[in-house]
Amino acid sequence: MRLTNLLIVLTALVLSGCLWQSPDAEQRTQKSFGYNNGYAPEQPLPFSHELHVGTHQIQCQYCHNQVERSKNSNIPALSTCMNCHQQVGTQLENIKKLRDAYADNKPIEWVKVHMLPDHVQFNHQAHVSRGVNCQTCHGPIEKMAKVYQFSDLSMGWCVNCHRQPENKAPLNCTTCHH
């Protein structure tokens, strides 16, 4: 009888352990590929797209200047920030940090927000050259005080867009998978 009771207790513990989620399990799930809606990591310095893109009407391609000629988008070089911030907002503490990093030739270590699996290639140039605006994938970036992942960027999400007849986008697997 004791062995049977022990097996029942052990089975119950194992099953409850499998079903129980640690407090950060949902957070880990949200960060996994295709389930990143709302993911908004802390950045080393606050940056408001709402201010820069929304209020000041700076075009995305001014800072992300590689999207028109490269498969990959780029995190803006610190020199791009300093084009304005040598003159604008110089008294602000975070701008002083930018200026100090620039003077010391040290990059700001921004945290990536939009993630795709390693086996997926996304070609920004192909989308920009076809007139796909940034908000299609990145959402209302001009209203984001803190950038978050707007779309889940799952394969199904992308395929749904490619299937729209007006987009005339390829559906061949090798377009995105390598």
N, C-alpha and C positions, 0 to 999 in steps of 0.2 A: 504494500500500500504506500509506503513512504516514497518509493521510486516513482510511482505513478503521480503522486502529489507534487513531487519535485519537478517532474517533466511538465506538468500542467503549469506550475508557477514559472518555470523557465520559458515555456512557450508563450505565456502571457507577457512576460517581460520583453522577450524578443519582438513579439508583435507590437507591443506598445512602443517600443523603441523605434520600430520601423515607421509607425504612424505618427509619432511625436515629432514635431519640427522644432528645431532650436529657434530662438528669437530672431536670429539673422538669416534663417533659411529662406524666408520670403524675399528678403533683400538680395540674397545671392541669386534666387530665381529671377528676380526682376533685372539683374545685370547680365543674365545669360542671353545669348544671341537670339534675336527674334522676340524677346519679351522685355524690351527696354523702355517701354512707354513711361515717360515721366522721369527717367533717370537723369539726375542733375547733380553731378559730383561737385564737391567743394573745389574751388580753384585757388591757386596761390594768391591771386589778387581778384577782387570783384571786377567783373566786366559786364556792362549793361548794353546789350544789343538794342534794347528799347531806347536808350539815350542816343547811341551812335547811329543806328539805322533808322529808328522811328523818328526821334526828335530832330537829329541833325541831317537826316536823309543821305547818309554815306552809303554808297552802293556796295553790295556784298563783295563785288569783284575788286574794289579798291584795296581791301585788306586781304581777301582770299584771292590773290592775283594769279594763282596758278590754275584755277578751275577752267579757264578758257583754252589752255594749251597743254594740260596734263591730265592723265587719268585720275590723279589724286588731287584733292583739295589740299591747301596748305594752312598751317597755323601761321598767322602773320608774323613776319620778322619784327623784332623790337624796333628796328629802324623805321618801319612803317608807322608804328605807334608814335614814334618820336617826330615824324613829319609834322604832326599837329601839336604834340604835347611838349615840344620845346617852347611853345608859345602859350598854349591853352591849358588852363588848370594847374599851372606850375606850383601853386600854393597847397594843393591837395596832397595828403600823406601818401596815397597810393600812386600818384603821379611822381612823387619824389622817389618812391621805390623803383618805378620804371626807369626814371632818369639815372638812378644809382646803378641799376643793373646794366643799362646801356653804357654808362661811363666805364664800368668794370668789364665790359664785353661778356656778360653772363646772361644766358637766356632765361626767360620766365618758363618754368616747367608746368605748362598748362596740362590739364587732365583731359584725355579724350572723352568725348560725350557720345558720339555716334559710332557704334561698333558693329562690325560684320565679321563672320567667321573667316579664318585664314584662307579657306578654299574658295571664297567669293571675291570676285573683282568687280568693283563699281567704277565706271568710267564717268567722272564728272564732265570732262570735255564733251563727250558724246551727248550728254543730256543738256548741257548749257548751249551747245551749238544747235540743238533742235528746238531751243526756246523754252525748255522746261525751267520754270522759275524756281528759285531756292525754296520758297514756301511749300511747293508741292511735296517735298520730302521732309523739310525741316520745320514746317508749320509756320505760324505767325511770328517769325524770328524778330520782326520789328517791334513786337510787344513784349519780348522776353527780357525782363531785368536780369534774370539768371537763365542761361541756356539749359534746356532740358531736351531729351529725345522725345519728339512729338509723335513720330510714327514708329511702329515696332520694327520696321525694316526686315520683316520676315520674308521668306521666299514667296509665300502666298500674297503678301501685300504688294511686292514688286510685280509678280506675274499678273495680278489683277489690273495694274496700270498698263502693262505691256499688252494685255488682251484688248484694251479699248481700241476700236477700229480707227479712231481719229489720231491715235498716237503712232500707228504704223511702226511699232517697235518689234524687234526680233524676239522670237520665242524659243530660239535654239538654245539648248542648255549650255553650250560652250560660250555663249555671249557673256555669261556671268560666272560660270564655274570653270576652273582650270585644274 
